[in-house]
Amino acid sequence: MKLTREGIKERKTWEDMGIILPDYDVDAVSEKAIEASRWVHFGIGNIFRVFIGGIADELISKGYLDRGMTCVETFDFDVVDKIYDPYDNLGLSVILRGDGTRENRVLGSMAEAVKADCNNKDQWLRLKEIFKSKDLQLVSFTITEKGYALKSADGNYFSFIQADIDNGPHKAKSAMAVLTAMLYERFKDSQTPVSLVSMDNCSQNGSLLKASVVTIANEWLDRGFVDKDFIAYIEDEKKVAFPWTMIDKITPRPSEAIADDLKAMGVEDMDVVITSKRTYIAPFINAEGPQYLVIEDSFPNGRPELEHGYGVYLADRETVNKSERMKVTACLNPVHSALGPLEVVLGIDLFADGLKDPELLKMGRTVAYGEGLPVVEDPKIISPQAFIDELFDDRFPNEYLGDTNLRLSTDVSQGVGVRFGETVKAYVRKEGTAESLVAIPLGIAGWLRYMLGVDDQGNTYELAPDPMNEELTEQFKDIVVGDPTSLKDQLKPVLSNENVFFTDLYKAGLGEKIESMFREMIAGKGATRATIHKYFG
């Protein structure tokens, strides 16, 4: 059983193993997309394939979409070479339910995979051709929060962004520069409208995407690479729209155990791949069943009938914003960021296992129910109370999902402003100070304790990828676990940094509390566990 277009023609073999195959002509919908792209996606990793690719697969199957998606990779070209090309762009979705059952489905909605590589003439010309298509209605993104970032915590452009600014559209390499360059091609060709849809866990993600594109375009204007009419084009939301979204589907790294199970079923070449850029990916994608995608209905060149996809809601901007704030700033992501790094320090591998601990469960429930829920607005289309109930009753305890705490510790520095800072600011507005909070500051202290790279028993571990790893490791190098007096003022630069937390935590009444919690956590072996017990025992 080979996961290729030729291989899935042996339908009975696949179906006898309980694997659902596309009920449409994969070749036909792919060819139509290649002839005229309608839906392009940047960032073609796990969450895209199982969620967005899964929605497209469903829409094609139901007759609401007549062609596949164009997949564009800007960061890790190994993904195209090792996961898309060898499998004819097919993906194998493995949905893991809490009762241990699975749904295995081959997805045929991904028509082609393109490398956004300005040094590859053929791929670069293909990308230009795609963006010139008048049929192109939307470009969506799952490039993670850091994919939109242009500047470091010190306020200066990252060196690779500065290079893109200086080199201009023809040599663009970062996702935002590539996108801006392709929009310039569309502008020069026809100025046909298009919608750019961020589907990342960023607060007001559409505004963030627009700000990045406009910033690069203006820098290119200053250098003579583009003209003012192009700026007017991308700033006119009747021409280039930047709708806001809220996305939610827990998608862990590919599981070696599932790879083994699929191989035992007879599916060939299911090995997990770790690319040269440390992307964990496989021909299959394992994820939970529940999913939510709330999209602002702003599509000046039309759109597919997205509302027919499972878990998809079309709404106005205010409703999307409330839904996103509900999830990212109060209900789900803050629990992950508060507990994930702490559980790494405690030596717990899986997030679900951590919640079997009564004290960690109490802390997580306090983050969501006790501290987040009181200050979150109800978006109406999704009940915050019911959303949290589903998380703690069904989604978080799903041990079959295999979601690791190390994954949840990836890029935490890029999310703490949204996931904690917004709630902190809400308490300051409401009460004048956020000093009544306990679980959130303990979570922040736990993240900083995790950054020391030493667990609660004194064993070292490798930090998950994060843009601030090097900076914080250097900043904390003199802090010694077992010597609380080694903590001087090393935390102040990060806790007071509004680029990180979107607020000065000292002015919010939490800086000293977090320092105190952190100091308790470095008292010696078992000190982190003792600190959690002190507050939630």
N, C-alpha and C positions, 0 to 999 in steps of 0.2 A: 504494500500500500504506500504509494509515493504521493506526497502532497504536491502534485503538479496538475495542470489542466488535463494532461493526458491521463494521469493516474486516477483522477476522480471519475473518469468515464466508466471505470469498473464499479458502478454504483452499488450493485448488490453486496459486494465485499465490504464496502464502507458501511452501508446501512445495516448489514448483519451485525456489525460491531457497535451499533447504536450511535453512529456518527451521522448527523444531518448534513446533507449536501445542498448546494444552491439549486433552487427549482426554476432557475432562469439560465439563459445562455451566457455564460461568463465571457466567452470570446466576443460575442456581439456587443454587450454593454461596455466592454473594455475598448473595443474598436471605436465605438461611438464617442467615448470620452477622449480618445486620442485624436480623433478628427476635430472635435470641438469641446474643449474643457468647459464644464459648467461649475464644478466644485473642486477647488484646489485646497490641499491641507499642508501646512508646514509643521514639522515635528512629528515624525511617523513611527514613534515608538509604541510601547505597550498600551497606554491609555487610549491613544488614537485608534489603534487597530481593533481593540475589543469593544470600545464604546462608540466612537464616531464611525468607524468602519462598520460596526455592527448595526448602527442606525441606518446607514446607507444601504447595507445589505437587506434590511427589513423593508425599506422604502422601495427598493428595486423589486423585491419579491412581491410586494403588494400592488405594484404598478404605479406608484407615486413618483418614481425616479426612473428615467430611461437610459441612464448611462452611469458608469462607475466614477470613482474619484481619482484625481491626479494627486499623487503623493510626492511631496518635496522635502528633502533633507538638507539642512544647512550646517549641521554640527558634526555628525558622525557618519561619514560615507560608508563605513563598514556595514552599517545597517542595510544599505541598499545591496551591497555585494554579497552579504552572507545570509540575509533573511528575506529579501524581496526577490532578487533575480533567480536564485536557485529553486524557488518555489512558485515561479510564475505569478508572483504578487498575491498568492493565496495566504490566508491565515487560518489557524485552527483555534477557535474560541472554546475555552473550557470554563464554564460557569460553575462555581463551587457553592453549593447550598449548605446551610447550617446543619441539615440532617445527614450530610455526608454524600448525598447524591450529586450527580454532575450532569450537565448538558454539554455535549460535544458537537460543535457545528463548524463546518468549513465556510469561511467568508470569501465571497468572490467579488466584492465591491471595489477593490483597489486595482485600478486599471493599469497604472504605470507608476514607476518610482524614478524620480529625477534628482540628480545631485545638483544642488545649487553651488556649482563650482566654477568660478570665473576663469579658472585655469584649464578647464575642460571645454574646448570650443563647442563641441556637439551638444553637450548638456546645457551650456549657457545659452546657445541659440534656441534650443528646445524650450527652455524656460521663458525666453522672450516671446516665442511663438504662442505659448500658453497664455501669457498675460495680454497678448494682443487680441485674443479671441473675444468677439463681441458677445458670444454666448456665456462667457464667464460671469457668474452671478455672485459668488462668494468665495473668499479665501479665509479658511479657518486656521487656528493655531493651537497647538499644545506643545509649547517650547519651554515650559516651566517659568516661574517668576523671573529667574535670572536672565532669560532670553530677551526680556524687554529692557533690561538695565543697561544704561549707557555710562553711568558714572559710579565710581567706588565710594566708600563711606566718607572719604575726604573731600568729595565734591568734584573731583577731576575726572575727565573721561578715562575709561579703561584704555590701555595702550592699543588694543585691537580695534576699539571704536575710533580712537584718534587716527589710526592708520586708514580706516575706511573713510573718514571725513576728509583726510588729506589726499587720498588716492582717487576719490570720486566714484561715480556709478559703475564704470567699466571694470573696476577691480574690487567690488564689494564682496565681503566675506561673511560678516556677521549677519544674523537673521534679519535684523531691522534695516541694515544697509542694503541687503539683497532685495528685500521687499520694496524699499523706497526706489531702488534702481529699476525694478520691474514695473512699478507704478509709473515711473517716468517713461518707460517704453509704451505703456498703455496710453499715457497722456499724449505722447508724440504721434501715436498711430491714429487714435480716434476719440480720445477723451470719453469713452463709454463709461457709464457708472459701474461701480462695483461695491460690494460690502466686505469689510475686513472684520472677521469675527474671532476675537480672542476667546478661547475656551480654557484658559488657565485660571488657577486659584489665586487671582489677584483682585484686590478691591477695586471696583470700577475699572475692570480690565480693559474695556474699550477706550476709556480716556487715557490709560497708560500706553496702550498701543498707539493711539493717535499722537500723543505727546512725543513718543520716540521717533515716529516717522517724520513728524513736522520738524523736530529738532535737527535730524540729519539733513532733511531737505533744505532747511535754512542755512545750515553750515555749508552745504554744497552751493547754495545761492551766493553766499559770501565769497566763495572761491571760484565762481563763474562756471560751475558745472551744469547748473540748471537756471531757468529764468523765473521771473515772478509769476507768470501765468501758471506754472506748475504748482507753486505754493498755493495759489488761489484754488486750483483744482482739488488738491488733497485736503484743503480746509473747508471746502463746500460739501456738507454732508448729503446734499442732493446728488453729488457726483461720487464722492468716496465716503461711505458711511462706516462708522465704528461702533456697532451695537455692543451693548454690555451683555454679559452672560453670567450664569452660575452653573457650574458643573460639579457633579459628585458621583463618583464610582470608585470604590477602593480597589486598586489594581496593584498587587504586590509584584515583586520580581518573579520571573518564571521559576517554577518549582522543579527541582531535580526529581522529586518523587513522581510528579505528574509526567515528566519526560520518560521515566522508566515505565510508568503504567501505559503510556501511549505506545511505546516500543513493544511492550508485551502484547498489546492488542494487534500488533503487526504494522503499525505506522512507522515508516523508515525515517531516519535522519531527523530525530526529534531532540537532538542535544541542545542544551542551553549554551549560548555564546556570550563570552565577555569580550567586548571589542577593545581595540587599543586605547579608546577613550573612556573605558570603564563603563560602557553601556551594557546592562544585563538584559539580554533579549533572546528569544527563541522562535521557532516556527509556530509555536502555539502561544496563547496568551491566557493566563489564569486570572480570574477576577470573581468578585461577588456578583450576585444577581441584581440587587436594587441599583437604580441609577436615576439621576435627576439632571436635566439640562434645561434651564430656563433662559430663553433668548429674547432680547429686545427685537421686536418686529420692525426692523429698519433695513430694507433691501431695495435700493433705488433701481436696480436692474432686474427685479424679480427674484424669486427663490424657489427651491424645491418645496414640496408640501411637508415640511419638517415636522409639523404637529402630529403627523400620523406615526411617528417613531415612538417606541416605548420610552416613557419617562421624559418626553420632550414637552415643554410648555412655551408657547409664544405669548409675550406680554409687553407692557410698556416699560420704559426705563426705570421708573420709580419702583415697580414691582420686582424687576430684576435686581435692582440694588438692594431692596429689602431681603430678597431671597439669598443673595450672595452674602450679605452681612450676617444673616441668620446662620448660615452654614460656616463661613470662613472665620467670622469674628466671635462666634458665641457657642455653636453647637458641636461641630465636628473637629475642624482643624485645630482649635485650641486644646482639645483633649489629646490629640495625637502629639502636638508639640510639647505639652506639659508632661506627658507620661513617657513618650518614646525615648528621649535621651536619658531620663531617670531610670527607666527599665534597663537600658544598656549598662548603666553604672551598677545596677543591682545584679547584673549577670543574667538577665532574662532575655531570651532570644525572640520569642513571639509575643506580639502585642496582646493577643487574646489570653495567653498564659498569665500575663501581668495582671489582667483584670480578675483573675481567680483569687488574687490577694485582696482581702477585705479593705485594707488601708489604701491601696492604690485605686481600687474601685471607688472608695469613698472620695478620694481626691479628684478622680476623673468626673464623678457625678457632681461634685461641688463646682468644678470648672464650668460645666455645662448648665446644670439646673440651678445651682446656688448663685453663681456669679455672672454667667452669660445671659441666661434667660430673662432675668429681671430688667435688662437694659436693651433687649433686642426688640425691634418692631416686627409685628406680624405681617408677612407678605400676603396673607389671605389664601393664596393658591396652595400653599403648603403650611401646615400648622407647625410652629416651632416645637411645641410640646410633643406632638405626635412624632416629629422628626427625631427628637432626642430619645423618645421612648423606643423607636425602632432601632436606633443606634445601640442602646444599652441592652435591649431585649433580644435583638436578632443579629445585628451587623457586627458589633465589636466582639461578641463572644464566639463568632464563627471561626473555630480553630482550624477548620479545613482550608480556610483562606491562606493560612501560612504567612500572614503579613508580619514582617520583621521590624523590630525596633530600630535597627540600623538604617533601614529604608526610611523610616519616619524621622530619622535624625539628619537626613540629607537636606542641605540648603536651608536649615532652620533659620540662619541669620537673615535670609531673604524674606522670611515670612513672619517673624515675631512682631513686626510693626503692625501688620494687619491682624494677626491672630491674638495678640495680647494688647497692643497699644490702643486699638480702637475701643476696647472695653474699658481700659484704664481711663481714657479720655472721657468716656460716657459717665463714669463714676465721678470724675472731677467736675463735669458739668452739673451732675445731679446733686452731689454732696459737698462739692468744694475740694474734695480730696479723695484719693483711692485707697487710703490707708486701711479701710475695713476689709479689703481683699486679702485672702490667705492662699488659696489654691493657685491662683495665677502667679503671684510672686514666688511661691515655692517651685512652680514649674520653670520660671525664668532662672531661679537659682540652680535648679537641677540641670538646665541646659548648660549653664556656665560651668557647673561641676563636671558635666560630661566632657566639656572641652579640654579638661586636663588630661584625658586619655588614660586614666587610671581608674579601675573599678573599685567597688566598695571593699574588696578583699586585698587590694594592692596590686592586682594584675593589670598589665597594660593592654590596650586594644587600639586598633586603627580607627581613626575618625572617618565617618562617612564624608563624601565629597561636600564641600561648602566653600564658597568664594572667600570667606573670612577665616578659614582654618589657619592659614599661615600667619595672618595678622594677630589673631587672638592667641595662638600658641606662643608667639613671641611675647605678647603682652603679659601672659600668665606664667612665663617660664620660671619665675622665682616663687610661685605659690607651691607649697609642699604639702601633700596629703599627710596628715599626722602632726602638722605644726600650724595650728590656727593663727599664730602670731606672724606667719609669713604673708598673710593677707594684709596688705597695707591699703593702697588706693588703686590697685590694679583694675578693679571693676568699674571705677568711675567713668573712664572714657567711653565705655560701651553703654552703661546704664543711663548716661546723660546724653547720648548721641541720638538726636532727633531723626537722623537719616536711618537709624536702625529701628527705633521703637516708635517713631512718629510723635514722640513726646519726650521730655526730660523726666525720667522716672523719679528723680529726686524732688523736682517741683511738684510731682503728682503725689508725693508722700510715700513712695515705695522704695526709693533707692537704699536707704539705711536698712529697711526691713529685709531686702534681698541680700544685702551684704551680710547681715546677721545670720540669715538662713544658710548662706553659702559657707560662712565660717563654721557653723555647726556641722556642715556636711564634710568638712576636711579635718575634723578632729582626730580621725584615725580609722582603723578598720571597723566597718560596721556603722560608721557615723552617719552615712546617708540614710540607711535603713532606720537608725534611731531618730533622725530628724523627721522623716515621714511619720513615724510612730508618734512623735511629740505633737504633731499638728492634726493627724487623722487617725490616731489609735483609739 
